[in-house]
Amino acid sequence: MQILLTVSYDGTNYAGWQRQENAVAVQQKVEEALSTLLNRQITVTAASRTDAGVHALGQRICFLAPDLRVPLDKLPMVLVGLLPSDISITAAEEVPEDFTPRFSPIHKTYEYNFYNNPYPNPLLARYSAFVPHKLNISEMQEAAKMFIGRHDFAAFCATGSSAKTTVREIFYCEISRQSDSIITLTITGNAFLYNMVRIIAGTILYVGMGKIKPGDIPGIIASRNRTRSGKTMPPQGLVLLEIKY
């Protein structure tokens, strides 16, 4: 049978999700744990290839387990005992053999966290981008709404993307203040381009700093020109929250 796992991880110490030859990736640790449990080499497929330093609460992965002897409801706890403390398995379920975690999602949700304060907070440095500038939150909120809908997001795609099309649909995009210093971008879409969320976050940040007006966003989208959008924000502020099937 094919098993779908939900994986959470702190991406700080890893070179991203995808297994690499010269660096430690989250995929490597998960495959090692599964291979130890099942006493054979296991390869998994994932819904999202998160970059180095990016975190996840709801990464989804699949593997074939014709000889699984652990009850599904016990599998997450057993795997947690085989994984490092910065990786966790939070759910397991059986899915059809033709199910593909990457191409089957209805939507994915990410959040990006800004730490907006004159002074950095070492306890939050792994999970947010430090922004000392005063920000206009209401304008950032207005700008976020401009991304909702089906658009060509070429202006928000980093070089190196292998996507066949840069058209994506955003269902939800909102800026909220979680505390006096934490500002969060939450965004849900059918799929995302390479670094798309981090570039959208950088563009909305530029709006908050007064470098771009909210009304400029539709023109930037229409331009398909990467040089007109904001900077690519650092990875530590990004969290893959949920992948919905």
TIVO-78226 format. One record per residue (C-alpha): residue number from 1; residue in three letters; x negated, y, z. Coordinates in pm, whole numbers. Layout:
<atoms>
  pos  code      px      py      pz
  NUM   ALA       X       Y       Z
...
</atoms>
This chain:
<atoms>
  pos  code      px      py      pz
    1   MET       0       0       0
    2   GLN     -99     365     -39
    3   ILE    -126     578     276
    4   LEU     -85     955     298
    5   LEU    -271    1117     588
    6   THR    -247    1469     726
    7   VAL    -592    1599     818
    8   SER    -694    1899    1032
    9   TYR   -1047    2030    1055
   10   ASP   -1269    2316    1157
   11   GLY   -1468    2376     840
   12   THR   -1753    2569    1002
   13   ASN   -2008    2289     998
   14   TYR   -1917    2142     659
   15   ALA   -1995    2216     295
   16   GLY   -1625    2210     214
   17   TRP   -1386    1919     174
   18   GLN   -1540    1745    -128
   19   ARG   -1819    1490     -81
   20   GLN   -2162    1619    -189
   21   GLU   -2504    1462    -239
   22   ASN   -2714    1709     -40
   23   ALA   -2474    1833     231
   24   VAL   -2220    1698     479
   25   ALA   -1857    1739     372
   26   VAL   -1530    1662     550
   27   GLN   -1443    1397     292
   28   GLN   -1760    1206     379
   29   LYS   -1670    1189     749
   30   VAL   -1313    1079     681
   31   GLU   -1420     812     432
   32   GLU   -1682     682     676
   33   ALA   -1419     649     949
   34   LEU   -1175     467     718
   35   SER   -1451     241     585
   36   THR   -1551     148     940
   37   LEU   -1190      73    1036
   38   LEU   -1111    -136     727
   39   ASN   -1457    -293     695
   40   ARG   -1493    -199     328
   41   GLN   -1577     107     121
   42   ILE   -1283     352     112
   43   THR   -1247     646    -125
   44   VAL    -979     907     -68
   45   THR    -812    1164    -292
   46   ALA    -715    1504    -153
   47   ALA    -454    1766    -229
   48   SER    -697    2057    -196
   49   ARG   -1073    2100    -229
   50   THR   -1130    2358      42
   51   ASP   -1461    2548      25
   52   ALA   -1744    2555     277
   53   GLY   -1633    2720     600
   54   VAL   -1260    2702     521
   55   HIS   -1036    2538     782
   56   ALA    -725    2320     753
   57   LEU    -428    2221     966
   58   GLY    -240    2044     689
   59   GLN    -478    1893     434
   60   ARG    -321    1581     275
   61   ILE    -517    1282     150
   62   CYS    -437     936      10
   63   PHE    -611     599      10
   64   LEU    -522     242     -83
   65   ALA    -501      -4     207
   66   PRO    -375    -345      96
   67   ASP    -510    -504     414
   68   LEU    -419    -243     678
   69   ARG    -367    -419    1011
   70   VAL    -308    -110    1225
   71   PRO      56       8    1265
   72   LEU     105     338    1079
   73   ASP     217     520    1392
   74   LYS    -108     417    1565
   75   LEU    -340     488    1272
   76   PRO    -400     861    1342
   77   MET    -509     793    1701
   78   VAL    -738     509    1596
   79   LEU    -905     726    1332
   80   VAL    -948    1018    1572
   81   GLY   -1165     789    1782
   82   LEU   -1393     735    1481
   83   LEU   -1418    1099    1374
   84   PRO   -1620    1395    1506
   85   SER   -1432    1632    1735
   86   ASP   -1389    1898    1464
   87   ILE   -1181    1664    1242
   88   SER    -844    1514    1334
   89   ILE    -578    1297    1171
   90   THR    -232    1413    1277
   91   ALA       7    1197    1071
   92   ALA      21     887     850
   93   GLU     290     758     617
   94   GLU     330     514     328
   95   VAL     383     661     -21
   96   PRO     441     500    -364
   97   GLU     130     382    -549
   98   ASP     187     637    -828
   99   PHE     190     925    -576
  100   THR     -94    1176    -624
  101   PRO    -160    1424    -342
  102   ARG    -307    1689    -571
  103   PHE     -34    1701    -836
  104   SER     278    1608    -637
  105   PRO     316    1908    -397
  106   ILE     622    2132    -409
  107   HIS     419    2411    -254
  108   LYS     112    2494     -46
  109   THR      83    2749     234
  110   TYR    -234    2927     343
  111   GLU    -306    3198     594
  112   TYR    -591    3445     608
  113   ASN    -682    3614     937
  114   PHE    -845    3955     978
  115   TYR    -996    4062    1309
  116   ASN    -931    4437    1300
  117   ASN   -1124    4601    1581
  118   PRO   -1418    4843    1610
  119   TYR   -1626    4566    1768
  120   PRO   -1663    4199    1666
  121   ASN   -1533    3921    1889
  122   PRO   -1781    3628    1899
  123   LEU   -1503    3391    2011
  124   LEU   -1302    3461    1695
  125   ALA   -1588    3493    1447
  126   ARG   -1543    3136    1319
  127   TYR   -1175    3187    1241
  128   SER   -1132    3542    1111
  129   ALA   -1296    3810     900
  130   PHE   -1423    4106    1101
  131   VAL   -1280    4436     971
  132   PRO   -1380    4745    1176
  133   HIS   -1195    4995     953
  134   LYS    -861    5146    1051
  135   LEU    -590    4984     836
  136   ASN    -250    5097     714
  137   ILE     -42    4789     798
  138   SER     282    4912     639
  139   GLU     108    4965     304
  140   MET     -52    4621     329
  141   GLN     292    4473     389
  142   GLU     429    4655      85
  143   ALA     138    4534    -127
  144   ALA     187    4172     -21
  145   LYS     539    4170    -163
  146   MET     405    4265    -506
  147   PHE     246    3921    -546
  148   ILE     575    3731    -515
  149   GLY     696    3577    -839
  150   ARG     554    3395   -1140
  151   HIS     251    3578   -1278
  152   ASP     -75    3529   -1462
  153   PHE    -325    3556   -1175
  154   ALA    -643    3569   -1387
  155   ALA    -743    3890   -1203
  156   PHE    -748    3689    -879
  157   CYS    -953    3390    -995
  158   ALA   -1326    3350    -933
  159   THR   -1558    3239   -1210
  160   GLY   -1616    2867   -1229
  161   SER   -1250    2768   -1231
  162   SER   -1153    2469   -1444
  163   ALA    -780    2547   -1441
  164   LYS    -604    2501   -1774
  165   THR    -377    2798   -1704
  166   THR    -401    3093   -1464
  167   VAL     -22    3124   -1431
  168   ARG     100    3051   -1079
  169   GLU     419    3118    -880
  170   ILE     413    3278    -534
  171   PHE     723    3213    -323
  172   TYR     624    3398      -7
  173   CYS     357    3656      75
  174   GLU     360    3852     399
  175   ILE     131    4052     624
  176   SER     203    4033     997
  177   ARG      31    4155    1311
  178   GLN     -26    3870    1556
  179   SER    -182    4092    1824
  180   ASP    -346    4431    1858
  181   SER    -647    4303    1664
  182   ILE    -531    4003    1458
  183   ILE    -365    4068    1121
  184   THR    -252    3765     921
  185   LEU    -173    3714     555
  186   THR      59    3416     500
  187   ILE     110    3304     141
  188   THR     303    3014     -15
  189   GLY     281    2913    -380
  190   ASN     323    2620    -616
  191   ALA     -57    2610    -661
  192   PHE    -360    2837    -628
  193   LEU    -660    2921    -843
  194   TYR   -1023    2907    -730
  195   ASN   -1066    3163    -447
  196   MET    -724    3310    -530
  197   VAL    -607    3350    -170
  198   ARG    -936    3506     -60
  199   ILE    -925    3755    -350
  200   ILE    -561    3844    -279
  201   ALA    -661    3896      85
  202   GLY    -945    4123     -25
  203   THR    -713    4320    -251
  204   ILE    -455    4369      24
  205   LEU    -738    4474     257
  206   TYR    -840    4741       4
  207   VAL    -481    4869      15
  208   GLY    -502    4891     394
  209   MET    -827    5087     363
  210   GLY    -677    5327     108
  211   LYS    -892    5212    -186
  212   ILE    -589    5078    -376
  213   LYS    -223    5182    -361
  214   PRO      54    4921    -324
  215   GLY     197    5039    -653
  216   ASP    -131    4954    -827
  217   ILE     -85    4582    -769
  218   PRO     149    4507   -1066
  219   GLY     -96    4680   -1300
  220   ILE    -390    4484   -1161
  221   ILE    -198    4158   -1211
  222   ALA    -103    4258   -1567
  223   SER    -462    4353   -1651
  224   ARG    -592    3997   -1593
  225   ASN    -920    4175   -1511
  226   ARG   -1108    4039   -1207
  227   THR   -1306    4364   -1168
  228   ARG    -986    4555   -1082
  229   SER    -887    4340    -784
  230   GLY   -1041    4336    -438
  231   LYS   -1344    4151    -309
  232   THR   -1351    3781    -229
  233   MET   -1311    3761     149
  234   PRO   -1541    3529     349
  235   PRO   -1423    3170     400
  236   GLN   -1390    3157     779
  237   GLY   -1065    3355     781
  238   LEU    -886    3105     556
  239   VAL    -673    2814     680
  240   LEU    -482    2560     472
  241   LEU    -164    2544     678
  242   GLU      72    2307     499
  243   ILE     123    2108     182
  244   LYS     487    2026     122
  245   TYR     603    1729     -90
</atoms>
